[in-house]
Amino acid sequence: MASDVRLKEQLPDLTELIVQTYSSEDRINHLGHCPLPSYTGVIECLLDLKDILYPGYRRKVGLHQGNIHFHVGSLLDTLHDQLTTEIARALRHEQRVGSQHLDCVDEVDFEAKGQAMAIELLKRIPKLRMILAKDVEAAYDGDPACRTTDEIVLCYPGVMAITVYRIAHELVELDVPFLPRMMTEWAHQKTGIDIHPGATIGEYFFIDHGTGVVIGETCEIGNHVKLYQGVTLGALSFPTDSEGQLIRGTKRHPTIEDHVVVYANATILGGKTVIGREAVIGSSVWITRSVSAKTTVLLEKPQLRVRGVVSEADPEEDINFQI
């Protein structure tokens, strides 16, 4: 079917109408500024880092002791350049947020700062590998359905989300803006698991199944903690100042101590809420105050009503029973 040329003649006017909305008061455009970090570039860095952390599992196969040095060296060279660029862009933009200086004439050498931060992140890869090995071990020990650790690295969304979080958290520790959140939101999109890069998470951490898990910025999670799908570690409320603006930088999310298990769809809220060591939090509970160590928290058994055909004389009957 031929298109109607007369309708296409409206496009110049539509262009003008759209461009008129790109005003200086419009907060959803980024025109006339230095470039922001590239989303594609940041994710490429993340994928390269994952290839170094878990060599032979993803994009490059057939690796062995004879070629691994070349492979890692090539990735590090690429990462050095790309991370330097993206971190410098993030630092430059962070300085300009709220300022009137929209040009790219820098009083600070952001490229040098970006390079130093990139090198520091790369230096932390051996430590990251040691921590992630413990997370994979926790997943293997915590899931009887798993047959090998290879299965965990290749298949488990919880391990993928934790891996991205641990990389992003190192960037938070280095005071790199923007990039950590870009990384964890990419993992959130891929896995359904939302871990803020500012959270503090100990060793041997396992998220089983994972979909719908939310871990807030100021959460503190100890060692050997296991979460199931749908768990929310969130804020109870958002305090505001005298002008009604949100107060930022306070502890809003709970503390989970060592060897705690939190079952599916549990919600734990509040910066003062502490779940004590070796506690077990049952499914679908709502917790806004602290729980003592070695305590089990469960909902009372609900009563189910089942409606079905019982007989011709009495085609429907409600049956109540405890589960």
N, C-alpha and C positions, 0 to 999 in steps of 0.2 A: 504494500500500500504506500503510495507516495505521500510524503509529509506536506503539510500546508505551509507554504513559504510565508504567508501573511501572519500566521501565528508566531513564527520565528522572528518576525520584525519587532516583536515586543521585547526581545532580549536586551537591547541597549537601554531601554527605559527601566527594565527590571534591575539591570546592573547598577544604574544610577541610584535607584531606591535602596538597594542593599548597601552600597558604599557609603551612603549618607548616614547609615547607622553606626559606622566606624568612627565615632567621635572620641575626643579626649576623655570624656566622662564614661565611655563604654569600657567596662572592666573585663570584657572577654575578647579583646584583640591584643595583639602584640606587634604593633607597627612602629617603624622608626626607631627601634631599639637594637641593641646588640642581640645576637641570636641566643635563644634559649638552648639548653642541652637538647641534643637530638634524641628523640624517643627511640628511633631505630638504632642509633649508635650506642645508646646505653644498654639496650637489650642485647646487641651483639657482644658488648663487653661481658654481660652476664653469661651468655652462652659460652664464650671463650673461657671464662673463669670456671664454669661447670665442667668443661672438657679437661681442664687441668686438675680439678678436684676429683673427678671420676674418669680417668683416662680409659678409653676403649669402650665406653658404654653408649655413646651417642653418635656424634657426627663423624668421628674418625675411628675406624675399626682397623684391625690388623696391626695394632701397635705391639712392640716387643722391646726388649732391652737394647736392641741394636739401633732402633730409630726413635726411641722415646725422648732422647735429649734434643734431637732436631725438632721434634713436634712441639715440645714444651717451650724450647727457645724461640721458635717462630711465633707461638701464641703470646709469649711474654713481650716480644718486640711489638706486635700489633696492639696488645693491651696497653703497653706503656704510652704509645702515641694517642690511642683513642681515649683512654682514661684522662690523660693530660688535657686533651681538648675539652672533653665533657665537664670535667671538674672545674676547669678555668671558666667555662661559660656559666656554670652554676654559681661560682663565687662572684663573678662579675655581676650577674643579675641580682644576687642577694644584696650586694652593696647598693644597687640602684633602686631597689624596692622602696617606693615612697619618696625618692629623690627627684629632682627636676633635671638631672643630668642624663640625657638620653643618648649621648654619643658614646663612642667606644674609645675615647682618649682616657687611658687609665693612669691614675696616680700610683697604683699598685701593680706589680708585675704578676698578674693572675696566672700566666702561663708557668712561671717559676713555682708559684705556690701549688698549682695543679699538678705539676710534675712531681714535686716532693710528696704530695699526698698519694699520688698514683704509685710511686715507688714504695711508700710505707704500706699501702694495701697489699701490694704484691709480696712484700716481705712476710706478711701474715698468712700466706697460703699454707705453709707447713703446719702452723697451729690450727688453721681451719680444718685441714684434712684430719688431724687427730681428733678434733671435736666431732666432726661429722661421722667418723668411723664409730664413735660411741653412740651417736644417734641411730645409725644403721643397726648396730648391735642391739640397742633397745627395741627397735622395731622387730628384729628377728626373735628376740627373747619374749616379746609381748604378743606375738601373733602365731598361734599354732597352725594357721592355714599356710604359712610361709615355709617354703622348702629350702631356699638358699638366699644368701645376702644379695646375689645378683638380681633376683626377683624384686627385692626391695628397691635397689637403686634404679632399676629399669621401670618399675611399675607403680610404686607407692606415691600418691600425691602428697601425703603428709611429709615424706622425706624431701620431696621436691620443694615444698613450701618452706620447710625448715632450712634447707640449703640456701635458698634465696634470702631468707631472713638473716641467716648468720653472715652472709656476705654484706648485706645492707647494713646490719648492725655495726660491722667494722667501720663502714663509712660514716655512720652516725658518731662513733667514737672519735673519728678523725675530724669531726665538724664539717663534713661535706654536706651542703644543702641539696635539696631536690632529688638527687640521684637515688638515695635509699628508698624514698617513697615510690619513685617510679618503678624501681625493681620489685618491691613487695606488692604493689598494685598489679603488676604484670603477673606475678605468681597467684595473686588473688583471683584474677581473671581466669587463669589456667586451671586452678585447683578448687576454687570455692573456699579457700582457707585464707582468712584475713589476719595477718600478723603485722602489727605496726613495728617498723624497724627500731623504734626507741625502746621497746620492751626488753627486759633483762631475763634471759632464759639460761638455766644451768645445763649440765651435761646429761646424757642419756635421756633425751626428751623424745617422746613418741606421741604422734597424733594418729589414732586408728580410724580408718575410713576418711574422716576429715571434713567432709562437706559441711559448710555452714559454721565452722569454728571461727570465732572472733577473739583476738587477744589485743587489748588496748595498749596505748603508748607507755603508760607508767606501770604496767604489770611487772611483778617480780616473781619469777618461777624458779624453784629450786632444782635439785638433781633428781633423776629417776621419777619424773612426773609423766603421767599418761592421761591424755584427753581422748574422748570419743567425739563422734560427729555432733554438730549442733551446739557445742559448748560455747557460752559467751562469758568472757572475763572482761566486764565492762564497767562503765562509770554509773554511779547511782544518780548523780545530778551534776549540773554544770553551774558552779557558783558564778555570780556576776558582781561587778563593782558598782559604785554609786550611780554610774551613768548607764547601767544595764549592759555593759560590755562583758563578754566572757573573760574570766580570770584564767590565764594560761600558766603553765609551768608548775602546777600543783599535782600532787599524787591523787589520781582519780580512780585508779584501777586496783584490783585486789592483789594480795601477796599469797602465793601458793608455795608452801614449804616442801621439803624433800619427801619422796616416796608417796605422793598423793595420787589417787586415781579419781577422775571426774568422768562420770558416765554421760550418756547421750542426752543432749538438750538441756543440761543443767545451766542455770544462769547464776553467776556469782558477781556481785556488784559492789563498788565502793572502794575508795582508797584506804580506808581504815579496816577493811575486811581482811582477815588473815585466816587461811585454811591451814591448820596445824599439821605437823609431820605425821605421815602414815594415815591421814584421814581418808575416808572413802565417801565421795559425794554421789548419791544415787541419781538416776535419770529424772529429768523434768522438774527438779527442785528449783526453788527461787531463794537465794541466800543473800542477805544484806548485812549480816553481822558475823563476827568471827566464829570459827569452829575449832574446838580444842583438838590437840594431837590425839591420834588413834581413835577418832570418833567416826561413826558411820551415820550419815544423814540420809534418810529415806522418806518418801511419801508413804502415807498409809495406803494399804492395798485398796484400789478403787473397786467399786461394784459395777460390773458390766451388765447391761440388759441386752439379751439376745432374743430377737423376734423371729419365729419360724413356724412352719406348718407342723402341727402336732397330730391332728386327726381330721377326718372329714366333718365330724360334728363340731369340732372346735378348731377351725382352720388356722387361727393365729393365737399364740400365747406368749406372753412375756416371761422369760426365765431369768431370774437374777442369781448371780453367783459371784463369789470372790475369785480373783485370779491369783 
